Amino acid sequence: MVKPKPDLVIFAVNRGIIIPPQTDIVAEATQNIRERYNLAPDQIKVNFDNLLYDTEREAYKVYLGYEVEYGQQVFKEYTQHLFDQDPLLIPSQFAELIAKQFNVFERFFLSLSQSRKQRAGATLEDIVRSLFRELEYPFTEQPKLDGRPDFVLPSESHYRLEPMECIVFTCKRTLRERWRQVATEATKGAGIYLATLDEKISPSELEEIKRHKIYLVCPKQIKENRYNQFRHVLSFEQFFTDYLDPAMERWKRNGILDG
């Protein structure tokens, strides 16, 4: 069941006060990082780990900036709306009126917190999608497969013909057992790769992930600092060099891809 939006969120929507979509925020963050790195297109792949790592953090920073602007504008217009209803209120009466809005403000802040978490979860997928496209890797987004992964390479149609030749790639910023959602594809022989930024995966869970034939892919900084002893945890550089690029060559040789 979809929960109704808090009163203050509805008020903001009716006034046209919104936070930009996460795709726009990621695009802005990506532009900021590209200007900082000043990379040529052919340098993206070798710097993919740093680009993804820094872009994700930049996106969160950009989002927080918009969130502050949004909250300030909502509060400004809402308090003005309350005052407009009875402009003869003296300050003490107005303060009491604001105090009575506690539940309205509480639900608003809870909604902001939930939205922040949802956006953070989607950011990694947005960044990976953008970088995959720049590198011209072929994929089908949100394929209708068991487990509903984010991407299948080179395509969903080829996966249905030859699943063992394909790469299933999905993104989860933090795992919390959610890696099991894509584990069903491993039984079909496809290569399963799960991108994450989670730095708190326990050794026992990593071993269980390995038993399900799933590779974890994370920025090089995280792998070296947290998971360097686990061979099934890859940096993005390793994923491209040892797995995706060889698959691209195989797909081309077999006529699945042009060129």
C-alpha positions in Angstrom: 0.0 0.0 0.0 1.4 3.4 -0.9 1.6 5.7 2.1 0.0 9.1 1.6 2.3 12.0 1.3 2.7 14.3 4.4 0.7 17.5 4.4 3.7 19.7 4.0 5.0 17.7 1.0 1.6 18.1 -0.7 1.7 21.8 0.1 5.1 22.1 -1.5 4.0 20.2 -4.6 1.0 22.4 -5.0 3.3 25.4 -4.8 5.7 24.0 -7.3 8.5 23.5 -4.8 10.4 20.4 -5.6 13.9 18.9 -5.4 15.3 18.1 -8.8 15.1 14.5 -10.0 18.0 12.3 -9.0 19.0 11.8 -12.6 19.5 15.6 -12.9 21.5 15.7 -9.6 23.7 12.8 -10.8 24.2 14.7 -14.1 25.3 17.8 -12.3 27.6 15.9 -10.0 29.1 14.0 -13.0 29.8 17.4 -14.7 31.4 18.7 -11.5 33.7 15.7 -11.2 34.6 15.7 -14.9 35.6 19.3 -14.8 37.7 18.5 -11.7 39.4 15.5 -13.4 39.5 17.1 -16.9 39.6 13.6 -18.5 39.6 12.8 -22.2 36.9 10.3 -23.2 39.5 7.5 -23.7 40.7 8.1 -20.0 37.3 7.3 -18.5 37.8 3.5 -18.2 41.2 3.6 -16.5 39.8 6.2 -14.0 36.4 4.5 -13.6 37.0 3.5 -10.0 37.9 7.1 -8.9 35.2 8.6 -11.1 32.4 6.5 -9.6 33.7 6.8 -6.1 33.9 10.6 -6.3 30.8 11.2 -8.3 28.7 9.3 -5.8 29.9 11.5 -3.0 29.5 14.6 -5.1 25.9 13.6 -5.9 25.2 13.4 -2.2 26.7 16.8 -1.6 24.7 18.3 -4.5 21.5 16.7 -3.2 22.1 18.1 0.3 22.4 21.6 -1.1 19.1 21.3 -3.0 17.5 19.8 0.1 18.4 22.8 2.2 17.0 25.2 -0.4 13.9 23.1 -0.7 13.3 23.0 3.1 13.9 26.7 3.5 11.5 27.6 0.7 8.8 25.2 2.0 9.1 26.6 5.6 9.1 30.2 4.4 5.9 29.7 2.3 4.2 27.6 4.8 4.7 30.0 7.7 3.6 32.9 5.4 0.5 30.8 4.5 -0.3 30.4 8.2 0.1 34.1 8.8 -2.0 35.0 5.8 -4.9 33.1 7.3 -5.0 35.5 10.3 -2.7 38.5 9.7 -3.8 40.1 13.0 -2.1 37.5 15.1 0.4 38.9 17.6 3.8 37.2 17.8 3.0 35.1 20.9 -0.2 33.7 19.2 1.8 33.1 16.0 4.4 31.2 18.0 1.7 29.0 19.5 0.2 28.4 16.1 3.6 27.2 14.8 4.1 25.0 17.9 0.8 23.3 17.1 2.2 22.3 13.7 4.8 20.0 15.3 3.3 16.8 13.8 3.2 18.5 10.3 6.9 19.3 10.6 7.8 15.9 12.0 6.2 14.0 9.1 7.9 16.4 6.7 11.4 15.7 8.1 10.6 11.9 8.1 9.7 12.2 4.5 12.9 14.0 3.7 14.9 11.3 5.5 13.2 8.5 3.6 13.6 10.3 0.3 17.3 10.9 1.0 17.8 7.1 1.5 15.9 6.2 -1.6 17.8 8.7 -3.7 21.1 7.4 -2.4 20.2 3.9 -3.3 19.4 4.9 -6.9 22.5 7.1 -7.4 25.0 4.2 -7.9 22.8 2.7 -10.6 22.5 6.1 -12.3 26.2 6.7 -12.3 27.0 3.2 -13.7 24.4 3.5 -16.4 25.9 6.9 -17.5 29.5 5.6 -17.5 28.5 2.3 -19.3 26.9 4.4 -22.1 29.9 6.7 -22.4 32.1 3.6 -22.8 29.6 2.2 -25.4 29.0 -1.0 -23.6 25.8 -2.7 -24.9 23.1 -3.5 -22.3 19.5 -3.8 -21.7 18.3 -1.8 -18.7 15.9 -3.3 -16.1 15.5 -6.7 -18.0 12.5 -8.8 -17.1 14.6 -11.6 -15.5 14.3 -13.4 -12.2 15.6 -11.2 -9.5 15.1 -8.1 -11.7 18.8 -7.0 -12.1 19.6 -3.5 -13.3 21.4 -4.5 -16.5 22.1 -7.5 -18.7 25.0 -7.4 -21.2 25.0 -7.5 -24.2 21.1 -7.7 -24.3 18.1 -9.3 -22.8 17.3 -11.0 -26.1 20.7 -12.7 -26.2 20.3 -13.7 -22.6 17.1 -15.6 -23.4 19.0 -17.5 -26.1 22.4 -18.0 -24.4 22.4 -17.0 -20.7 25.8 -18.5 -20.1 27.4 -16.1 -22.6 25.9 -13.0 -20.8 26.8 -10.8 -17.9 24.1 -9.8 -15.4 25.0 -6.6 -13.6 23.2 -5.0 -10.7 23.8 -2.2 -8.2 23.1 -2.0 -4.5 24.8 0.7 -2.5 24.5 -1.3 0.6 23.7 -5.1 0.6 21.8 -6.1 3.8 21.1 -9.5 2.4 19.5 -7.9 -0.7 22.1 -9.6 -2.9 19.9 -12.7 -2.7 17.4 -11.0 -5.1 19.8 -11.6 -8.0 21.2 -14.9 -6.9 18.6 -16.9 -8.8 20.3 -15.9 -12.1 23.4 -17.8 -11.0 21.6 -21.1 -11.4 21.3 -20.4 -15.1 25.1 -20.1 -15.6 25.2 -16.4 -16.3 28.0 -14.3 -14.8 26.5 -12.3 -11.9 28.2 -9.1 -10.9 27.0 -6.9 -8.1 28.3 -3.4 -7.7 28.3 -1.9 -4.2 29.8 0.8 -2.1 29.2 -1.2 1.1 32.3 -1.2 3.3 30.7 -3.3 6.1 30.2 -6.7 4.5 31.2 -9.5 7.0 33.6 -12.2 6.0 30.9 -14.8 6.5 28.5 -13.0 4.2 31.2 -12.6 1.6 31.8 -16.4 1.7 28.1 -17.0 1.2 28.0 -14.6 -1.7 30.9 -16.6 -3.2 29.0 -19.8 -2.8 26.2 -18.4 -4.9 28.7 -17.6 -7.7 28.4 -13.9 -7.4 31.2 -11.4 -8.0 31.2 -8.2 -6.0 32.4 -5.1 -7.9 33.4 -2.0 -5.9 35.7 1.0 -6.3 39.4 0.1 -6.0 39.7 2.2 -2.8 37.1 0.0 -1.0 38.5 -3.3 -2.3 42.0 -2.5 -1.2 41.0 -1.1 2.2 38.3 -3.7 3.1 38.2 -6.8 0.8 41.6 -7.3 -0.7 41.9 -10.9 0.4 38.7 -12.0 -1.3 39.3 -12.9 -5.0 35.6 -12.7 -5.9 35.6 -9.0 -4.9 36.7 -7.0 -7.9 37.6 -3.4 -8.6 35.9 -1.9 -11.6 39.3 -1.9 -13.3 39.5 -5.7 -12.8 35.9 -6.2 -13.9 36.6 -4.4 -17.2 40.0 -5.9 -17.9 39.3 -9.5 -16.9 35.6 -10.0 -17.5 33.7 -7.4 -19.5 36.3 -6.6 -22.2 37.0 -10.2 -22.9 33.3 -10.8 -23.2 33.0 -7.9 -25.6 35.7 -9.5 -27.8 33.9 -12.8 -27.7 30.5 -11.2 -28.6 32.2 -9.5 -31.6 33.9 -12.7 -32.8 30.6 -14.6 -32.6 28.7 -11.9 -34.5 26.6 -10.8 -31.6 28.0 -7.3 -31.8 29.0 -5.3 -34.9 32.7 -4.6 -35.3 
